[in-house]
Amino acid sequence: MARLITFLALTLILPFLCNSFSPEKPTDRRVLVLLDDLALKSSHSLFFKALQSRGFELDFKLADDPKVGLQRYGQYIYDALILFSPTVDRFGGSIDAAAILDFVDSGHDLILASDVNASDLIREIAVECGVDFDEDASALVIDHSSYAVSDTEGDHTLIASDDFINSDVILGSKKIEASFDFDVAPVLFQGVGHTINPANSLVLKVLSASPSAYSANPRSKLSNPPSITGSAISLVSVARNNARVLISGSLSLFSNRFFRSGVQKAGSSIKYEKSGNEQFLTELSKWVFHERGHLKAVNVKHHKAGEVDEPAIYRINDDLEYSVEIYEWSGTSWEPYVADDVQVQFYMMSPYVLKTLSTDPKGRYFTSFKVPDVYGVFQFKVEYNRLGYTSLSLSKQIPVRPFRHNEYERFITAAYPYYGAAFSMMAGFFIFTAVHLYSK
């Protein structure tokens, strides 16, 4: 009976596992959404419907649901996780901070939205992802220069920001537009600021505050200088380790109210009929869920010039050819990826050869070079890291041997003077001997 139950359970879960994230179809499909309150389904419905219209299956759960879990029978049943539960102190079921971090480390994606009075649990997850929220739990980002003009918000915590990251891969090639002469529409933000470690190249600021912004409690008088100020304040950040993480200091950023709201930036006479929130988050979510910027490398080949088979060993000074094919996922299919900055190293302790690969429109990268006059165990290495794209790390090991005793040239051109000297010495000795023996 127990075996029958196990078989039926696996039969039910197998279709979900088959449709989940895979190297051949990297776009996330099954997404777990953890909410503080189920009312967020309706108040943030535009964001959720945009995901569903692109084919994502959203599974809504309360964050403290005792039956919630990311794994079943040792397999992940979700491809991505959305945390819209900034005040949760403890997740239900088998989910905790360690489980979420393991989920991300295994290559799955995360969207985390914090807010004022965020719990220590949410802060802990953010810190592990490389983001530090303001230590003051009641602090909000305040900007007296770049706030959004509003009849109800008088403390200048409703910010209109247009300081986006300069990356077509992350935010798309189309500008975030409104209905006013196609100018860039500001994004409405009201929430907590955070900072990132500038030495951490895996964390990027996607939306930054203006130089006049600072983080403080708007309901109390400032007694000390704010802990974070100016452009150091990040409003929305992303982290990547080939899994992708989006961290926002505002849950309202995703709300229907901000999606539909008009916006006028302080000091500007332009009033946009619609904020840039919807387009900003739509384009950003495409990147987070691998619909853009996901690369794969296949058909890594190397061989001697004029041959096609890969040898087991090279000899010093051999001429060789190296090639690899790189493709980018477009959201529906793999397309050739064409760039001019992919390099290969012929590496042993340090690179002996570094070559920029040529490419063709079909995504094939290739080059040729001469094996250095050093023998040992080398590697062909491609380390490709470009803003917004998944990292590629390719390595193939190959030994290089010296010439065998019977492979050296019989007569070396550079040694002709030495050959001449030796033979002239022998001829001179023969002549001297003959003269000495037969002279009177």
C-alpha positions as a Markdown table, in Angstrom:
| # | Residue | x | y | z |
|---|---|---|---|---|
| 1 | Met | 0.0 | 0.0 | 0.0 |
| 2 | Ala | 2.8 | 2.4 | 0.9 |
| 3 | Arg | 4.5 | 1.7 | -2.5 |
| 4 | Leu | 1.2 | 2.5 | -4.3 |
| 5 | Ile | 0.9 | 5.8 | -2.5 |
| 6 | Thr | 4.5 | 6.7 | -3.3 |
| 7 | Phe | 3.9 | 5.8 | -7.0 |
| 8 | Leu | 0.8 | 7.9 | -7.2 |
| 9 | Ala | 2.5 | 10.9 | -5.6 |
| 10 | Leu | 5.4 | 10.7 | -8.0 |
| 11 | Thr | 3.0 | 10.4 | -10.9 |
| 12 | Leu | 1.2 | 13.6 | -9.8 |
| 13 | Ile | 4.4 | 15.5 | -9.3 |
| 14 | Leu | 6.3 | 14.3 | -12.4 |
| 15 | Pro | 4.6 | 16.6 | -14.9 |
| 16 | Phe | 5.6 | 19.6 | -12.8 |
| 17 | Leu | 9.2 | 18.5 | -12.6 |
| 18 | Cys | 9.3 | 17.9 | -16.4 |
| 19 | Asn | 8.0 | 21.4 | -17.1 |
| 20 | Ser | 10.4 | 23.1 | -14.7 |
| 21 | Phe | 13.6 | 25.0 | -15.3 |
| 22 | Ser | 16.1 | 23.1 | -17.5 |
| 23 | Pro | 19.2 | 24.0 | -19.5 |
| 24 | Glu | 17.3 | 23.5 | -22.8 |
| 25 | Lys | 14.4 | 25.7 | -21.7 |
| 26 | Pro | 15.8 | 28.0 | -19.1 |
| 27 | Thr | 12.7 | 30.2 | -18.6 |
| 28 | Asp | 11.1 | 29.8 | -15.2 |
| 29 | Arg | 7.6 | 28.4 | -15.3 |
| 30 | Arg | 6.3 | 27.4 | -11.8 |
| 31 | Val | 6.6 | 30.3 | -9.4 |
| 32 | Leu | 5.7 | 30.2 | -5.7 |
| 33 | Val | 4.3 | 33.5 | -4.3 |
| 34 | Leu | 4.4 | 33.9 | -0.6 |
| 35 | Leu | 2.1 | 36.7 | 0.7 |
| 36 | Asp | 1.6 | 38.4 | 4.1 |
| 37 | Asp | -2.1 | 38.8 | 3.2 |
| 38 | Leu | -4.1 | 37.2 | 0.3 |
| 39 | Ala | -5.5 | 40.7 | -0.4 |
| 40 | Leu | -2.2 | 41.4 | -2.1 |
| 41 | Lys | -3.5 | 39.1 | -5.0 |
| 42 | Ser | -6.0 | 41.8 | -5.9 |
| 43 | Ser | -4.0 | 44.9 | -4.9 |
| 44 | His | -1.0 | 43.7 | -7.0 |
| 45 | Ser | -3.0 | 41.9 | -9.6 |
| 46 | Leu | -1.5 | 43.8 | -12.6 |
| 47 | Phe | 2.0 | 42.5 | -11.9 |
| 48 | Phe | 0.8 | 38.9 | -11.4 |
| 49 | Lys | -1.4 | 39.0 | -14.5 |
| 50 | Ala | 1.6 | 40.2 | -16.6 |
| 51 | Leu | 3.5 | 37.2 | -15.4 |
| 52 | Gln | 0.6 | 34.8 | -16.1 |
| 53 | Ser | 0.2 | 36.2 | -19.6 |
| 54 | Arg | 3.8 | 35.2 | -20.3 |
| 55 | Gly | 3.0 | 31.6 | -19.4 |
| 56 | Phe | 4.0 | 31.5 | -15.7 |
| 57 | Glu | 2.1 | 29.4 | -13.3 |
| 58 | Leu | 1.8 | 31.3 | -10.0 |
| 59 | Asp | 1.0 | 29.3 | -6.8 |
| 60 | Phe | -0.2 | 31.8 | -4.1 |
| 61 | Lys | 0.3 | 30.8 | -0.5 |
| 62 | Leu | 0.3 | 32.7 | 2.8 |
| 63 | Ala | 3.9 | 32.9 | 4.1 |
| 64 | Asp | 3.0 | 31.2 | 7.4 |
| 65 | Asp | 1.1 | 28.3 | 5.7 |
| 66 | Pro | 2.1 | 25.2 | 7.6 |
| 67 | Lys | 2.0 | 23.1 | 4.4 |
| 68 | Val | 4.1 | 25.3 | 2.2 |
| 69 | Gly | 7.4 | 23.9 | 0.9 |
| 70 | Leu | 9.9 | 24.3 | -1.9 |
| 71 | Gln | 10.8 | 20.6 | -2.2 |
| 72 | Arg | 9.0 | 17.3 | -2.5 |
| 73 | Tyr | 10.8 | 14.0 | -2.4 |
| 74 | Gly | 14.1 | 15.7 | -2.6 |
| 75 | Gln | 13.2 | 17.6 | -5.8 |
| 76 | Tyr | 12.4 | 21.3 | -6.2 |
| 77 | Ile | 8.8 | 21.7 | -7.4 |
| 78 | Tyr | 9.2 | 25.4 | -8.2 |
| 79 | Asp | 11.5 | 27.3 | -10.5 |
| 80 | Ala | 11.3 | 30.7 | -8.8 |
| 81 | Leu | 10.1 | 32.3 | -5.6 |
| 82 | Ile | 8.4 | 35.7 | -5.0 |
| 83 | Leu | 8.4 | 37.0 | -1.4 |
| 84 | Phe | 5.8 | 39.6 | -0.9 |
| 85 | Ser | 5.8 | 39.1 | 2.9 |
| 86 | Pro | 8.0 | 41.8 | 4.4 |
| 87 | Thr | 6.7 | 41.5 | 7.9 |
| 88 | Val | 6.8 | 37.7 | 8.3 |
| 89 | Asp | 8.8 | 36.6 | 11.3 |
| 90 | Arg | 8.7 | 32.9 | 10.5 |
| 91 | Phe | 7.8 | 31.0 | 7.3 |
| 92 | Gly | 5.4 | 28.0 | 7.5 |
| 93 | Gly | 6.2 | 24.4 | 6.6 |
| 94 | Ser | 9.7 | 23.5 | 5.7 |
| 95 | Ile | 10.8 | 27.0 | 4.5 |
| 96 | Asp | 13.3 | 29.1 | 6.4 |
| 97 | Ala | 16.1 | 31.5 | 5.5 |
| 98 | Ala | 18.5 | 28.6 | 4.9 |
| 99 | Ala | 16.1 | 26.8 | 2.6 |
| 100 | Ile | 15.6 | 29.9 | 0.5 |
| 101 | Leu | 19.3 | 30.6 | 0.2 |
| 102 | Asp | 19.9 | 26.9 | -0.8 |
| 103 | Phe | 17.1 | 27.4 | -3.4 |
| 104 | Val | 18.9 | 30.4 | -4.9 |
| 105 | Asp | 22.3 | 28.7 | -4.7 |
| 106 | Ser | 20.9 | 25.7 | -6.7 |
| 107 | Gly | 20.2 | 28.1 | -9.6 |
| 108 | His | 16.6 | 29.2 | -8.9 |
| 109 | Asp | 15.4 | 32.8 | -8.9 |
| 110 | Leu | 14.0 | 35.1 | -6.3 |
| 111 | Ile | 12.0 | 38.4 | -6.1 |
| 112 | Leu | 12.0 | 39.9 | -2.6 |
| 113 | Ala | 10.0 | 43.0 | -1.8 |
| 114 | Ser | 10.7 | 44.6 | 1.6 |
| 115 | Asp | 9.0 | 47.6 | 3.2 |
| 116 | Val | 9.0 | 49.7 | 6.3 |
| 117 | Asn | 9.2 | 47.6 | 9.5 |
| 118 | Ala | 10.6 | 44.7 | 7.6 |
| 119 | Ser | 11.2 | 41.6 | 9.8 |
| 120 | Asp | 14.7 | 40.4 | 10.8 |
| 121 | Leu | 14.0 | 37.3 | 8.7 |
| 122 | Ile | 13.6 | 39.3 | 5.5 |
| 123 | Arg | 16.6 | 41.4 | 6.4 |
| 124 | Glu | 18.7 | 38.3 | 6.9 |
| 125 | Ile | 17.8 | 36.9 | 3.5 |
| 126 | Ala | 18.7 | 40.3 | 1.9 |
| 127 | Val | 22.0 | 40.5 | 3.7 |
| 128 | Glu | 23.0 | 37.0 | 2.4 |
| 129 | Cys | 22.2 | 38.2 | -1.1 |
| 130 | Gly | 24.5 | 41.2 | -0.7 |
| 131 | Val | 22.1 | 43.9 | 0.2 |
| 132 | Asp | 21.9 | 45.9 | 3.5 |
| 133 | Phe | 18.7 | 47.6 | 4.5 |
| 134 | Asp | 18.8 | 50.7 | 6.7 |
| 135 | Glu | 19.2 | 49.5 | 10.3 |
| 136 | Asp | 16.4 | 51.8 | 11.5 |
| 137 | Ala | 13.3 | 49.7 | 10.9 |
| 138 | Ser | 11.1 | 52.8 | 10.6 |
| 139 | Ala | 13.3 | 54.7 | 8.2 |
| 140 | Leu | 12.1 | 55.6 | 4.7 |
| 141 | Val | 13.8 | 57.2 | 1.7 |
| 142 | Ile | 13.1 | 60.9 | 1.7 |
| 143 | Asp | 14.0 | 63.3 | -1.1 |
| 144 | His | 13.0 | 67.0 | -1.0 |
| 145 | Ser | 14.2 | 67.5 | -4.6 |
| 146 | Ser | 13.1 | 64.5 | -6.6 |
| 147 | Tyr | 9.8 | 63.7 | -4.9 |
| 148 | Ala | 6.6 | 63.0 | -6.7 |
| 149 | Val | 4.1 | 65.9 | -6.5 |
| 150 | Ser | 1.0 | 64.6 | -4.6 |
| 151 | Asp | -2.0 | 66.0 | -2.9 |
| 152 | Thr | -1.8 | 63.5 | -0.1 |
| 153 | Glu | 1.9 | 62.7 | 0.4 |
| 154 | Gly | 3.4 | 65.6 | 2.3 |
| 155 | Asp | 6.6 | 64.1 | 3.8 |
| 156 | His | 8.3 | 63.7 | 0.4 |
| 157 | Thr | 8.7 | 59.9 | 0.8 |
| 158 | Leu | 6.9 | 59.2 | -2.5 |
| 159 | Ile | 9.8 | 59.4 | -4.8 |
| 160 | Ala | 9.9 | 59.8 | -8.6 |
| 161 | Ser | 13.1 | 58.2 | -9.8 |
| 162 | Asp | 14.5 | 57.8 | -13.3 |
| 163 | Asp | 18.1 | 56.9 | -12.4 |
| 164 | Phe | 18.1 | 53.5 | -14.1 |
| 165 | Ile | 21.0 | 51.1 | -14.8 |
| 166 | Asn | 22.4 | 51.5 | -18.3 |
| 167 | Ser | 21.8 | 48.0 | -19.6 |
| 168 | Asp | 19.6 | 46.9 | -22.5 |
| 169 | Val | 20.0 | 43.4 | -21.3 |
| 170 | Ile | 18.5 | 44.0 | -17.9 |
| 171 | Leu | 15.9 | 46.6 | -18.7 |
| 172 | Gly | 15.3 | 46.0 | -22.4 |
| 173 | Ser | 16.3 | 48.1 | -25.4 |
| 174 | Lys | 13.0 | 50.1 | -25.3 |
| 175 | Lys | 13.0 | 53.1 | -23.1 |
| 176 | Ile | 10.6 | 53.2 | -20.1 |
| 177 | Glu | 8.0 | 55.5 | -21.7 |
| 178 | Ala | 5.0 | 57.4 | -20.8 |
| 179 | Ser | 2.5 | 59.2 | -23.0 |
| 180 | Phe | 4.4 | 62.5 | -23.1 |
| 181 | Asp | 6.5 | 62.7 | -26.2 |
| 182 | Phe | 8.2 | 59.4 | -25.4 |
| 183 | Asp | 10.3 | 60.9 | -22.5 |
| 184 | Val | 11.5 | 58.5 | -19.9 |
| 185 | Ala | 8.8 | 58.2 | -17.3 |
| 186 | Pro | 9.9 | 58.2 | -13.6 |
| 187 | Val | 9.2 | 55.2 | -11.4 |
| 188 | Leu | 7.2 | 55.7 | -8.2 |
| 189 | Phe | 8.9 | 54.4 | -5.1 |
| 190 | Gln | 7.9 | 54.6 | -1.5 |
| 191 | Gly | 9.8 | 52.4 | 0.9 |
| 192 | Val | 13.1 | 51.4 | 2.5 |
| 193 | Gly | 16.5 | 52.2 | 1.1 |
| 194 | His | 19.4 | 49.8 | 1.0 |
| 195 | Thr | 23.1 | 49.8 | 0.2 |
| 196 | Ile | 25.3 | 47.3 | -1.7 |
| 197 | Asn | 28.9 | 46.5 | -1.3 |
| 198 | Pro | 30.7 | 48.2 | -4.2 |
| 199 | Ala | 33.4 | 45.4 | -4.1 |
| 200 | Asn | 30.7 | 42.8 | -4.8 |
| 201 | Ser | 30.5 | 42.6 | -8.6 |
| 202 | Leu | 27.5 | 40.2 | -8.4 |
| 203 | Val | 25.1 | 42.9 | -7.0 |
| 204 | Leu | 24.0 | 45.7 | -9.2 |
| 205 | Lys | 21.9 | 48.8 | -8.6 |
| 206 | Val | 19.0 | 48.9 | -11.0 |
| 207 | Leu | 17.2 | 51.9 | -9.7 |
| 208 | Ser | 19.1 | 54.5 | -7.6 |
| 209 | Ala | 18.0 | 57.5 | -5.5 |
| 210 | Ser | 19.1 | 61.0 | -6.4 |
| 211 | Pro | 22.0 | 62.8 | -4.8 |
| 212 | Ser | 19.6 | 64.7 | -2.6 |
| 213 | Ala | 17.9 | 61.7 | -1.0 |
| 214 | Tyr | 18.5 | 60.3 | 2.5 |
| 215 | Ser | 17.1 | 57.6 | 4.7 |
| 216 | Ala | 15.4 | 58.6 | 8.0 |
| 217 | Asn | 12.2 | 58.3 | 9.9 |
| 218 | Pro | 9.9 | 60.9 | 8.5 |
| 219 | Arg | 7.9 | 61.2 | 11.7 |
| 220 | Ser | 10.8 | 62.1 | 13.9 |
| 221 | Lys | 13.2 | 65.0 | 14.0 |
| 222 | Leu | 16.8 | 64.2 | 12.8 |
| 223 | Ser | 19.1 | 64.2 | 15.7 |
| 224 | Asn | 22.1 | 62.5 | 13.9 |
| 225 | Pro | 23.2 | 62.5 | 10.3 |
| 226 | Pro | 21.4 | 59.9 | 8.2 |
| 227 | Ser | 23.3 | 56.6 | 7.9 |
| 228 | Ile | 22.9 | 56.4 | 4.1 |
| 229 | Thr | 22.5 | 59.3 | 1.7 |
| 230 | Gly | 22.5 | 60.3 | -1.9 |
| 231 | Ser | 23.2 | 58.0 | -4.8 |
| 232 | Ala | 24.6 | 55.4 | -2.4 |
| 233 | Ile | 20.9 | 54.6 | -1.7 |
| 234 | Ser | 19.7 | 51.8 | -3.9 |
| 235 | Leu | 15.9 | 51.5 | -4.4 |
| 236 | Val | 16.0 | 48.3 | -6.5 |
| 237 | Ser | 18.9 | 46.0 | -6.9 |
| 238 | Val | 19.7 | 42.7 | -8.6 |
| 239 | Ala | 22.1 | 39.9 | -7.7 |
| 240 | Arg | 23.3 | 37.1 | -9.8 |
| 241 | Asn | 25.3 | 33.9 | -9.6 |
| 242 | Asn | 23.6 | 32.5 | -12.8 |
| 243 | Ala | 20.6 | 32.4 | -10.5 |
| 244 | Arg | 19.0 | 35.8 | -10.4 |
| 245 | Val | 17.7 | 37.8 | -7.4 |
| 246 | Leu | 15.6 | 41.0 | -7.4 |
| 247 | Ile | 15.4 | 43.0 | -4.2 |
| 248 | Ser | 13.2 | 46.0 | -3.7 |
| 249 | Gly | 12.7 | 48.2 | -0.7 |
| 250 | Ser | 9.1 | 48.8 | -1.6 |
| 251 | Leu | 6.2 | 46.5 | -1.9 |
| 252 | Ser | 4.0 | 49.3 | -3.2 |
| 253 | Leu | 6.4 | 49.5 | -6.2 |
| 254 | Phe | 4.5 | 46.4 | -7.6 |
| 255 | Ser | 1.0 | 47.6 | -6.7 |
| 256 | Asn | -1.9 | 48.5 | -9.1 |
| 257 | Arg | -2.0 | 51.9 | -7.5 |
| 258 | Phe | 1.5 | 52.8 | -8.6 |
| 259 | Phe | 1.1 | 51.1 | -11.9 |
| 260 | Arg | -1.9 | 53.2 | -12.9 |
| 261 | Ser | -0.9 | 56.4 | -11.1 |
| 262 | Gly | 0.1 | 59.5 | -13.0 |
| 263 | Val | 3.4 | 61.1 | -11.9 |
| 264 | Gln | 4.9 | 64.6 | -11.9 |
| 265 | Lys | 8.4 | 65.1 | -10.6 |
| 266 | Ala | 9.1 | 68.0 | -8.4 |
| 267 | Gly | 10.6 | 70.9 | -10.3 |
| 268 | Ser | 9.2 | 69.7 | -13.6 |
| 269 | Ser | 6.2 | 71.0 | -15.5 |
| 270 | Ile | 5.7 | 67.6 | -17.2 |
| 271 | Lys | 3.0 | 65.4 | -15.8 |
| 272 | Tyr | 2.9 | 61.9 | -17.1 |
| 273 | Glu | -0.5 | 60.1 | -17.3 |
| 274 | Lys | 1.1 | 56.9 | -16.2 |
| 275 | Ser | 4.2 | 56.0 | -14.2 |
| 276 | Gly | 7.0 | 53.8 | -15.5 |
| 277 | Asn | 6.5 | 51.1 | -12.9 |
| 278 | Glu | 4.6 | 48.7 | -15.1 |
| 279 | Gln | 7.1 | 48.7 | -17.9 |
| 280 | Phe | 10.1 | 48.8 | -15.5 |
| 281 | Leu | 9.0 | 45.7 | -13.6 |
| 282 | Thr | 7.8 | 43.9 | -16.7 |
| 283 | Glu | 11.2 | 44.3 | -18.4 |
| 284 | Leu | 13.1 | 43.6 | -15.2 |
| 285 | Ser | 11.1 | 40.4 | -14.5 |
| 286 | Lys | 11.9 | 39.2 | -18.0 |
| 287 | Trp | 15.6 | 39.3 | -17.0 |
| 288 | Val | 15.1 | 37.8 | -13.6 |
| 289 | Phe | 13.1 | 34.9 | -15.0 |
| 290 | His | 15.7 | 34.2 | -17.8 |
| 291 | Glu | 13.7 | 35.4 | -20.7 |
| 292 | Arg | 16.6 | 37.6 | -21.6 |
| 293 | Gly | 20.4 | 37.5 | -21.1 |
| 294 | His | 20.7 | 33.7 | -20.6 |
| 295 | Leu | 23.6 | 32.2 | -22.5 |
| 296 | Lys | 24.8 | 28.7 | -23.2 |
| 297 | Ala | 27.9 | 27.4 | -24.9 |
| 298 | Val | 28.0 | 24.2 | -26.9 |
| 299 | Asn | 30.2 | 22.3 | -29.4 |
| 300 | Val | 33.5 | 23.2 | -27.8 |
| 301 | Lys | 36.2 | 21.9 | -30.2 |
| 302 | His | 39.9 | 22.0 | -30.7 |
| 303 | His | 42.2 | 20.2 | -33.2 |
| 304 | Lys | 45.4 | 20.6 | -35.1 |
| 305 | Ala | 45.3 | 22.9 | -38.1 |
| 306 | Gly | 44.1 | 21.0 | -41.2 |
| 307 | Glu | 42.6 | 18.1 | -39.1 |
| 308 | Val | 39.1 | 17.6 | -37.7 |
| 309 | Asp | 39.6 | 15.1 | -34.8 |
| 310 | Glu | 40.5 | 16.2 | -31.3 |
| 311 | Pro | 43.9 | 14.9 | -30.3 |
| 312 | Ala | 44.8 | 13.4 | -26.9 |
| 313 | Ile | 47.9 | 15.5 | -26.8 |
| 314 | Tyr | 49.6 | 18.4 | -28.5 |
| 315 | Arg | 53.3 | 18.9 | -29.3 |
| 316 | Ile | 55.1 | 22.2 | -28.7 |
| 317 | Asn | 54.8 | 24.6 | -31.7 |
| 318 | Asp | 51.8 | 22.8 | -33.2 |
| 319 | Asp | 49.3 | 25.0 | -35.0 |
| 320 | Leu | 45.8 | 24.4 | -33.6 |
| 321 | Glu | 42.3 | 25.7 | -34.0 |
| 322 | Tyr | 39.7 | 26.3 | -31.3 |
| 323 | Ser | 36.0 | 27.0 | -31.7 |
| 324 | Val | 32.8 | 27.2 | -29.6 |
| 325 | Glu | 29.2 | 28.1 | -30.3 |
| 326 | Ile | 27.3 | 30.5 | -28.0 |
| 327 | Tyr | 23.5 | 31.0 | -28.0 |
| 328 | Glu | 21.1 | 33.3 | -26.2 |
| 329 | Trp | 17.7 | 32.4 | -25.0 |
| 330 | Ser | 15.1 | 34.8 | -26.5 |
| 331 | Gly | 12.2 | 33.6 | -24.3 |
| 332 | Thr | 11.0 | 31.1 | -26.8 |
| 333 | Ser | 14.1 | 29.7 | -28.6 |
| 334 | Trp | 17.8 | 29.8 | -28.7 |
| 335 | Glu | 19.3 | 32.5 | -31.0 |
| 336 | Pro | 22.9 | 33.0 | -32.0 |
| 337 | Tyr | 24.8 | 35.3 | -29.7 |
| 338 | Val | 27.1 | 37.6 | -31.5 |
| 339 | Ala | 29.7 | 39.7 | -29.6 |
| 340 | Asp | 33.3 | 40.9 | -30.1 |
| 341 | Asp | 34.6 | 40.4 | -26.6 |
| 342 | Val | 34.8 | 36.7 | -26.1 |
| 343 | Gln | 38.3 | 35.5 | -25.4 |
| 344 | Val | 40.1 | 32.1 | -24.9 |
| 345 | Gln | 43.1 | 31.5 | -22.8 |
| 346 | Phe | 45.7 | 28.7 | -23.2 |
| 347 | Tyr | 46.5 | 28.4 | -19.6 |
| 348 | Met | 49.0 | 26.7 | -17.3 |
| 349 | Met | 49.4 | 28.6 | -14.0 |
| 350 | Ser | 49.0 | 31.7 | -16.1 |
| 351 | Pro | 47.8 | 32.4 | -19.6 |
| 352 | Tyr | 50.5 | 31.7 | -22.2 |
| 353 | Val | 48.1 | 32.6 | -25.0 |
| 354 | Leu | 45.2 | 35.1 | -24.9 |
| 355 | Lys | 43.2 | 35.4 | -28.1 |
| 356 | Thr | 39.9 | 37.3 | -28.9 |
| 357 | Leu | 37.7 | 35.0 | -30.8 |
| 358 | Ser | 36.3 | 35.9 | -34.2 |
| 359 | Thr | 32.7 | 35.2 | -34.8 |
| 360 | Asp | 30.1 | 34.7 | -37.5 |
| 361 | Pro | 26.4 | 35.5 | -37.6 |
| 362 | Lys | 25.5 | 31.9 | -36.6 |
| 363 | Gly | 27.1 | 32.3 | -33.2 |
| 364 | Arg | 30.3 | 30.3 | -33.9 |
| 365 | Tyr | 33.4 | 31.7 | -32.3 |
| 366 | Phe | 36.8 | 30.5 | -33.5 |
| 367 | Thr | 40.5 | 31.3 | -33.6 |
| 368 | Ser | 43.9 | 29.6 | -34.3 |
| 369 | Phe | 47.3 | 29.9 | -32.7 |
| 370 | Lys | 50.6 | 28.1 | -32.2 |
| 371 | Val | 51.2 | 26.0 | -29.1 |
| 372 | Pro | 53.8 | 27.8 | -27.0 |
| 373 | Asp | 57.3 | 26.3 | -26.7 |
| 374 | Val | 56.6 | 25.1 | -23.2 |
| 375 | Tyr | 55.4 | 21.6 | -22.3 |
| 376 | Gly | 53.1 | 20.6 | -19.4 |
| 377 | Val | 49.3 | 20.3 | -18.8 |
| 378 | Phe | 47.4 | 23.2 | -20.3 |
| 379 | Gln | 43.8 | 24.3 | -20.3 |
| 380 | Phe | 41.6 | 26.0 | -22.9 |
| 381 | Lys | 39.7 | 28.5 | -20.7 |
| 382 | Val | 36.8 | 30.8 | -21.6 |
| 383 | Glu | 35.7 | 33.1 | -18.8 |
| 384 | Tyr | 33.0 | 35.3 | -20.1 |
| 385 | Asn | 31.4 | 37.9 | -17.7 |
| 386 | Arg | 29.3 | 40.6 | -19.2 |
| 387 | Leu | 26.8 | 42.9 | -17.5 |
| 388 | Gly | 23.4 | 41.3 | -17.4 |
| 389 | Tyr | 24.4 | 38.0 | -19.0 |
| 390 | Thr | 24.8 | 34.7 | -17.4 |
| 391 | Ser | 28.5 | 33.9 | -16.8 |
| 392 | Leu | 30.2 | 31.3 | -19.0 |
| 393 | Ser | 33.0 | 29.3 | -17.6 |
| 394 | Leu | 34.5 | 26.7 | -20.0 |
| 395 | Ser | 37.5 | 24.6 | -19.4 |
| 396 | Lys | 39.2 | 21.8 | -21.3 |
| 397 | Gln | 42.4 | 20.2 | -20.2 |
| 398 | Ile | 45.1 | 19.0 | -22.7 |
| 399 | Pro | 48.7 | 18.0 | -22.2 |
| 400 | Val | 51.5 | 19.4 | -24.3 |
| 401 | Arg | 54.7 | 17.3 | -24.9 |
| 402 | Pro | 58.2 | 18.3 | -26.2 |
| 403 | Phe | 59.7 | 17.0 | -29.4 |
| 404 | Arg | 60.7 | 13.3 | -29.4 |
| 405 | His | 64.4 | 12.5 | -30.1 |
| 406 | Asn | 63.6 | 11.6 | -33.7 |
| 407 | Glu | 61.4 | 14.7 | -34.3 |
| 408 | Tyr | 64.1 | 17.3 | -34.3 |
| 409 | Glu | 65.4 | 18.7 | -37.6 |
| 410 | Arg | 68.4 | 16.8 | -38.9 |
| 411 | Phe | 70.2 | 20.0 | -39.8 |
| 412 | Ile | 69.3 | 23.3 | -38.1 |
| 413 | Thr | 69.8 | 26.4 | -40.2 |
| 414 | Ala | 70.9 | 28.5 | -37.3 |
| 415 | Ala | 73.7 | 26.0 | -36.5 |
| 416 | Tyr | 75.4 | 26.2 | -40.0 |
| 417 | Pro | 78.2 | 28.4 | -38.6 |
| 418 | Tyr | 79.0 | 25.8 | -36.0 |
| 419 | Tyr | 78.9 | 23.0 | -38.6 |
| 420 | Gly | 81.3 | 25.1 | -40.7 |
| 421 | Ala | 83.6 | 25.7 | -37.8 |
| 422 | Ala | 83.7 | 22.0 | -36.9 |
| 423 | Phe | 84.5 | 20.9 | -40.5 |
| 424 | Ser | 87.1 | 23.7 | -41.0 |
| 425 | Met | 88.8 | 22.6 | -37.8 |
| 426 | Met | 89.0 | 19.0 | -39.0 |
| 427 | Ala | 90.3 | 20.1 | -42.4 |
| 428 | Gly | 92.9 | 22.3 | -40.8 |
| 429 | Phe | 94.1 | 19.6 | -38.6 |
| 430 | Phe | 94.4 | 17.2 | -41.6 |
| 431 | Ile | 96.4 | 19.7 | -43.5 |
| 432 | Phe | 98.7 | 20.5 | -40.6 |
| 433 | Thr | 99.3 | 16.8 | -40.0 |
| 434 | Ala | 100.2 | 16.1 | -43.6 |
| 435 | Val | 102.5 | 19.1 | -43.8 |
| 436 | His | 104.2 | 18.2 | -40.6 |
| 437 | Leu | 104.8 | 14.5 | -41.6 |
| 438 | Tyr | 106.0 | 15.0 | -45.1 |
| 439 | Ser | 108.0 | 18.2 | -44.9 |
| 440 | Lys | 111.8 | 18.0 | -44.8 |
